Amino acid sequence: MRLPAAQQPGTEAKRVLIYRIGSLGDTLVSLPAMSVVARAFPHAERRLLTNFPIAQKAPASAAVFENTGLIHSYERYEIGLRNPLRLLGLVWRLRRWKPDLLVYLSPARGVEVAKRDAMFFRVAGLRRMIGIPLTEDMQKVRPLRGGLLEREGDRLTRTIAELGPPEAGSWRLQFSEEERARAGKVLHDLGDMPFFAISLGTKVQTNEWGLENWKTLLGKLAAAFPSHALVITGAKDDFANSEYVAEGWRAASSVPTLNLCGTISPRESGAVFARARLYLGHDSGPLHLAAASGVQCIGIFSARNPAGMWWPYGEGHRILYHPVSCSPCGLNVCIAEGKRCILSISVDEVLETVRAAMAERGDR
């Protein structure tokens, strides 16, 4: 068997630079590709060049890669950086570190952008690069049977195929004893009560299903599953909206509701999700986090992206997706069409989807 190029004699790398930008969901879908890189270069220091949130000392990706061993350190990348002095500063830092090669896992932004990026990394001293998508095929997700497209994470592993295929289950997260203990602590008041987990958070307006829909759904869920509790997670900014929709549940049930928004880390949220009966949420980072935690997900999706491209890894998930004449639009904000794709998904449709999933599990 021919070894991948990274494993050929004399090609052992000591320092590997990985370029991947994005938020929580973008990081999670890259887990299989990151695992491929770690397997190909097990003895190298793997540094991630990525964006950092404003005024934060750590990137969003650190909240995922902590305790995984996939990434050892981080280099700050400023999205939209045009200041020549700051660009030179990044070039200087990369040259000083002297990486042996680059693994390019950036979101697809066109062949010309990929060529420009390759030129920048050459200036920064990189001579060997893996994964630069210089063809339209490598830029785009491929069509699959049934009208779906391949997942974005599968496109990423395809661009670095010379390093070998991803291992089965490499999209799953494993949690530390401390993370599991923290999850147990915040769930203490529920005892052994089964619960649904939800998150309202999403980066884009197009993916929002609407607070009134959520509030009505939670009231109906509470009535349909009176022995179940509700746990809501998200960022601190999601707390108020989460309290509002939780009123629907509380009006229909005396069973506890926990609003954990802003109180636990993303990985601790994942450890909470791992204990849930089902997770319900938008096309968002928390949905991918829940899937990576091993819980069955009910996804409420807009049709801004092609069907399948951003669907979560794992079996048994149920995705609600209504294609319309203007989809896939790629819009972050939908005004003209009034978000008719996602808003055509009714509360009763989601409720029946939950009922079917629970019946399949034997839960009542």
Secondary structure per residue as TSV (DSSP state, phi and psi in degrees):
chain	resnum	aa	ss	phi	psi
A	1	M	-	360.0	133.8
A	2	R	-	-76.8	128.5
A	3	L	-	-73.4	148.2
A	4	P	-	-55.7	153.8
A	5	A	G	-54.2	-36.5
A	6	A	G	-66.3	-19.0
A	7	Q	G	-105.1	3.0
A	8	Q	S	-67.0	147.7
A	9	P	T	-54.1	138.0
A	10	G	T	82.7	2.0
A	11	T	-	-112.0	11.7
A	12	E	-	-61.6	124.3
A	13	A	-	-94.6	143.6
A	14	K	S	-97.5	-30.1
A	15	R	E	-136.2	122.7
A	16	V	E	-120.1	124.0
A	17	L	E	-97.0	127.5
A	18	I	E	-114.0	127.4
A	19	Y	E	-105.8	113.3
A	20	R	-	-151.2	121.7
A	21	I	-	-115.0	163.4
A	22	G	-	135.2	-171.3
A	23	S	-	-107.2	-158.8
A	24	L	H	-57.1	-50.7
A	25	G	H	-63.7	-40.7
A	26	D	H	-60.6	-37.3
A	27	T	H	-68.5	-44.9
A	28	L	H	-64.3	-39.1
A	29	V	H	-71.6	-14.0
A	30	S	T	-88.2	-1.3
A	31	L	H	-55.0	-46.4
A	32	P	H	-59.2	-42.0
A	33	A	H	-65.9	-41.4
A	34	M	H	-62.4	-36.4
A	35	S	H	-67.0	-37.5
A	36	V	H	-61.0	-44.7
A	37	V	H	-63.2	-44.4
A	38	A	H	-62.7	-37.5
A	39	R	H	-70.4	-37.0
A	40	A	H	-72.6	-30.7
A	41	F	S	-128.8	65.4
A	42	P	T	-66.6	-24.2
A	43	H	T	-103.1	0.9
A	44	A	S	-87.2	152.6
A	45	E	E	-78.4	124.0
A	46	R	E	-107.3	113.1
A	47	R	E	-111.1	133.0
A	48	L	E	-99.5	121.7
A	49	L	E	-89.5	112.9
A	50	T	E	-152.9	168.0
A	51	N	E	-81.4	147.4
A	52	F	-	-111.2	139.7
A	53	P	-	-59.1	152.1
A	54	I	T	-57.3	132.1
A	55	A	T	64.7	20.3
A	56	Q	-	-110.3	147.4
A	57	K	S	-90.3	-10.9
A	58	A	S	-132.8	147.5
A	59	P	-	-75.9	162.6
A	60	A	T	-60.2	-32.6
A	61	S	T	-64.3	-26.3
A	62	A	H	-62.4	-29.2
A	63	A	H	-69.5	-17.2
A	64	V	H	-97.4	-46.0
A	65	F	H	-80.6	-11.1
A	66	E	T	-55.6	133.7
A	67	N	T	71.2	6.6
A	68	T	T	-94.7	-24.4
A	69	G	S	78.0	2.8
A	70	L	S	-77.1	-36.3
A	71	I	-	-126.7	136.5
A	72	H	-	-101.4	-29.4
A	73	S	E	-156.8	172.4
A	74	Y	E	-133.1	146.7
A	75	E	E	-122.3	131.0
A	76	R	E	-74.0	131.7
A	77	Y	E	-123.0	128.9
A	78	E	-	-98.4	112.9
A	79	I	T	-62.7	133.8
A	80	G	T	76.4	16.9
A	81	L	-	-64.1	125.0
A	82	R	-	-126.2	-11.6
A	83	N	-	-67.6	116.9
A	84	P	H	-58.5	-38.6
A	85	L	H	-65.2	-38.9
A	86	R	H	-73.3	-34.7
A	87	L	H	-62.8	-42.5
A	88	L	H	-63.5	-35.0
A	89	G	H	-62.5	-41.4
A	90	L	H	-66.1	-42.7
A	91	V	H	-58.5	-44.5
A	92	W	H	-62.8	-42.8
A	93	R	H	-65.2	-39.6
A	94	L	H	-68.5	-42.4
A	95	R	H	-63.0	-37.5
A	96	R	H	-66.2	-37.8
A	97	W	H	-73.8	-30.3
A	98	K	-	61.1	60.3
A	99	P	-	-66.2	146.4
A	100	D	S	-79.1	-28.1
A	101	L	E	-160.9	164.5
A	102	L	E	-113.6	135.6
A	103	V	E	-110.4	116.9
A	104	Y	E	-96.9	113.2
A	105	L	-	-126.0	32.6
A	106	S	-	-70.7	150.1
A	107	P	-	-56.5	147.5
A	108	A	-	-66.3	124.5
A	109	R	-	-132.0	18.5
A	110	G	-	105.7	152.3
A	111	V	H	-63.4	-40.3
A	112	E	H	-64.3	-38.7
A	113	V	H	-65.4	-39.9
A	114	A	H	-62.0	-40.8
A	115	K	H	-64.0	-41.6
A	116	R	H	-62.2	-43.6
A	117	D	H	-62.2	-41.7
A	118	A	H	-60.8	-40.3
A	119	M	H	-63.0	-42.1
A	120	F	H	-60.7	-45.3
A	121	F	H	-68.7	-28.9
A	122	R	H	-64.7	-43.1
A	123	V	H	-60.4	-33.6
A	124	A	T	-80.3	3.7
A	125	G	T	101.2	1.2
A	126	L	-	-82.2	125.8
A	127	R	-	-108.9	-28.4
A	128	R	-	-109.3	126.2
A	129	M	E	-133.3	137.8
A	130	I	E	-122.5	133.6
A	131	G	-	95.6	1.8
A	132	I	-	-65.1	117.5
A	133	P	-	-83.0	88.2
A	134	L	-	-96.0	9.9
A	135	T	S	-127.1	157.7
A	136	E	H	-62.4	-34.0
A	137	D	H	-63.2	-39.0
A	138	M	H	-76.4	-18.7
A	139	Q	H	-81.4	-24.9
A	140	K	S	-114.5	148.5
A	141	V	-	-74.7	142.0
A	142	R	-	-86.9	150.7
A	143	P	B	-71.5	144.3
A	144	L	-	-117.3	177.5
A	145	R	G	-68.0	152.8
A	146	G	G	81.6	11.4
A	147	G	G	83.7	3.2
A	148	L	-	-91.9	162.7
A	149	L	B	-108.7	158.7
A	150	E	-	-65.0	156.6
A	151	R	-	-69.1	150.7
A	152	E	H	-58.2	-38.3
A	153	G	H	-62.2	-32.9
A	154	D	H	-73.3	-33.1
A	155	R	H	-61.8	-41.3
A	156	L	H	-61.2	-46.1
A	157	T	H	-67.0	-28.4
A	158	R	H	-67.0	-35.6
A	159	T	H	-69.8	-21.2
A	160	I	T	-115.1	32.7
A	161	A	G	-59.0	-25.3
A	162	E	G	-63.4	-17.6
A	163	L	G	-88.8	-3.3
A	164	G	-	108.2	166.1
A	165	P	-	-80.3	158.0
A	166	P	-	-71.8	151.0
A	167	E	-	-82.2	150.1
A	168	A	T	-59.0	135.0
A	169	G	T	78.8	9.6
A	170	S	T	-72.9	-5.2
A	171	W	T	-85.7	-7.6
A	172	R	-	-81.9	145.9
A	173	L	-	-98.6	142.2
A	174	Q	-	-110.2	139.1
A	175	F	-	-109.9	145.7
A	176	S	-	-74.9	166.0
A	177	E	H	-59.0	-39.5
A	178	E	H	-64.8	-40.8
A	179	E	H	-66.6	-41.0
A	180	R	H	-67.3	-36.5
A	181	A	H	-66.9	-39.2
A	182	R	H	-63.3	-41.4
A	183	A	H	-61.6	-43.3
A	184	G	H	-62.1	-35.8
A	185	K	H	-67.9	-46.2
A	186	V	H	-72.1	-20.3
A	187	L	T	-96.6	5.8
A	188	H	G	-54.0	-41.9
A	189	D	G	-66.1	-16.6
A	190	L	G	-83.8	-15.5
A	191	G	T	61.1	-131.3
A	192	D	T	-96.4	13.9
A	193	M	-	-68.2	131.5
A	194	P	-	-67.8	153.5
A	195	F	E	-147.4	154.9
A	196	F	E	-93.3	144.7
A	197	A	E	-114.4	138.9
A	198	I	E	-137.6	162.0
A	199	S	E	-148.8	134.2
A	200	L	-	-91.9	-12.6
A	201	G	-	-64.8	139.7
A	202	T	-	-159.6	148.3
A	203	K	S	-74.7	-27.0
A	204	V	S	-123.2	144.5
A	205	Q	G	-61.2	-34.1
A	206	T	G	-60.2	-28.3
A	207	N	G	-90.0	-1.5
A	208	E	-	-81.0	127.4
A	209	W	-	-83.4	-21.7
A	210	G	-	110.1	134.1
A	211	L	H	-62.7	-38.8
A	212	E	H	-65.6	-37.4
A	213	N	H	-61.4	-45.5
A	214	W	H	-63.2	-43.9
A	215	K	H	-61.2	-45.1
A	216	T	H	-65.3	-43.6
A	217	L	H	-59.4	-44.6
A	218	L	H	-65.3	-35.9
A	219	G	H	-61.9	-42.7
A	220	K	H	-71.2	-35.9
A	221	L	H	-64.2	-43.1
A	222	A	H	-60.6	-40.0
A	223	A	H	-71.2	-35.2
A	224	A	H	-77.5	-28.1
A	225	F	-	-129.5	71.7
A	226	P	T	-66.6	-14.8
A	227	S	T	-93.3	1.7
A	228	H	-	-104.4	148.5
A	229	A	E	-100.6	176.7
A	230	L	E	-128.0	132.3
A	231	V	E	-125.1	127.7
A	232	I	E	-116.0	130.2
A	233	T	-	-123.5	166.1
A	234	G	-	157.6	-172.0
A	235	A	-	-77.5	168.2
A	236	K	G	-57.2	-36.8
A	237	D	G	-66.7	-16.3
A	238	D	G	-87.9	-5.6
A	239	F	H	-60.9	-49.2
A	240	A	H	-64.1	-46.2
A	241	N	H	-63.1	-35.9
A	242	S	H	-67.1	-37.8
A	243	E	H	-63.5	-38.7
A	244	Y	H	-63.8	-48.6
A	245	V	H	-70.3	-27.9
A	246	A	H	-65.8	-19.4
A	247	E	H	-59.6	-32.7
A	248	G	H	-62.0	-42.8
A	249	W	H	-66.7	-47.5
A	250	R	H	-65.4	-28.6
A	251	A	H	-71.1	-21.2
A	252	A	H	-108.7	-8.4
A	253	S	-	-151.8	145.9
A	254	S	-	-95.1	0.4
A	255	V	S	-68.9	143.0
A	256	P	-	-58.8	148.4
A	257	T	E	-123.4	129.4
A	258	L	E	-112.4	122.3
A	259	N	E	-104.0	102.7
A	260	L	-	-99.4	10.9
A	261	C	T	-57.9	126.0
A	262	G	T	80.7	3.2
A	263	T	T	-108.8	-16.0
A	264	I	S	-134.3	158.1
A	265	S	-	-76.9	165.5
A	266	P	H	-56.4	-43.0
A	267	R	H	-68.4	-35.4
A	268	E	H	-66.2	-36.2
A	269	S	H	-60.4	-41.0
A	270	G	H	-60.6	-40.0
A	271	A	H	-66.4	-31.5
A	272	V	H	-68.1	-47.2
A	273	F	H	-56.4	-37.6
A	274	A	T	-59.8	-19.6
A	275	R	T	-97.0	-5.7
A	276	A	-	-78.6	156.5
A	277	R	S	-73.4	-45.8
A	278	L	E	-146.3	154.6
A	279	Y	E	-115.8	137.6
A	280	L	E	-123.5	133.5
A	281	G	E	-173.4	175.2
A	282	H	E	-77.2	177.8
A	283	D	S	-69.9	99.9
A	284	S	S	-162.7	171.5
A	285	G	H	-56.6	-47.1
A	286	P	H	-57.9	-33.4
A	287	L	H	-62.9	-45.5
A	288	H	H	-67.6	-33.3
A	289	L	H	-64.5	-43.5
A	290	A	H	-62.2	-44.9
A	291	A	H	-61.7	-42.0
A	292	A	H	-67.0	-18.2
A	293	S	T	-87.3	-8.6
A	294	G	T	96.4	6.7
A	295	V	-	-91.6	146.9
A	296	Q	-	-70.2	136.0
A	297	C	E	-116.1	143.5
A	298	I	E	-109.0	111.2
A	299	G	E	-102.5	128.3
A	300	I	E	-103.9	102.8
A	301	F	E	-110.2	139.8
A	302	S	-	-76.8	173.5
A	303	A	S	-106.0	28.7
A	304	R	S	-67.6	-27.7
A	305	N	S	-112.8	156.0
A	306	P	-	-60.2	148.9
A	307	A	T	-60.5	126.8
A	308	G	T	101.9	-29.2
A	309	M	T	-59.2	-42.3
A	310	W	T	-116.6	23.7
A	311	W	-	-77.4	147.5
A	312	P	-	-72.0	154.1
A	313	Y	S	-70.2	156.2
A	314	G	S	110.3	166.1
A	315	E	S	-101.0	152.3
A	316	G	S	88.2	-5.0
A	317	H	-	-68.2	149.3
A	318	R	E	-120.8	118.2
A	319	I	E	-108.5	125.4
A	320	L	E	-95.4	115.9
A	321	Y	E	-146.8	118.4
A	322	H	-	-112.4	101.9
A	323	P	-	-68.8	141.8
A	324	V	-	-130.4	178.4
A	325	S	T	-63.7	-25.3
A	326	C	T	-98.0	6.1
A	327	S	-	-99.6	152.3
A	328	P	S	-84.0	127.6
A	329	C	-	-93.4	-26.9
A	330	G	-	73.0	10.7
A	331	L	-	-77.5	141.5
A	332	N	S	-84.8	-27.9
A	333	V	S	-132.1	127.8
A	334	C	-	-114.0	115.4
A	335	I	-	-111.7	-52.4
A	336	A	T	-60.3	-39.4
A	337	E	T	-97.9	-2.3
A	338	G	T	62.7	29.6
A	339	K	T	53.3	42.2
A	340	R	H	-68.3	-16.5
A	341	C	H	-68.9	-58.3
A	342	I	H	-74.3	-33.0
A	343	L	H	-77.1	-8.8
A	344	S	T	-81.3	-7.1
A	345	I	S	-81.4	114.9
A	346	S	-	-85.6	159.4
A	347	V	H	-58.0	-43.9
A	348	D	H	-65.5	-33.0
A	349	E	H	-65.1	-42.4
A	350	V	H	-65.7	-43.7
A	351	L	H	-59.2	-44.6
A	352	E	H	-67.3	-32.2
A	353	T	H	-65.7	-42.0
A	354	V	H	-63.7	-44.8
A	355	R	H	-57.0	-45.1
A	356	A	H	-64.6	-42.3
A	357	A	H	-64.7	-41.5
A	358	M	H	-68.3	-39.7
A	359	A	H	-63.8	-37.9
A	360	E	H	-63.6	-33.0
A	361	R	H	-81.0	-14.0
A	362	G	T	83.1	16.5
A	363	D	-	-92.7	148.9
A	364	R	-	-131.0	360.0
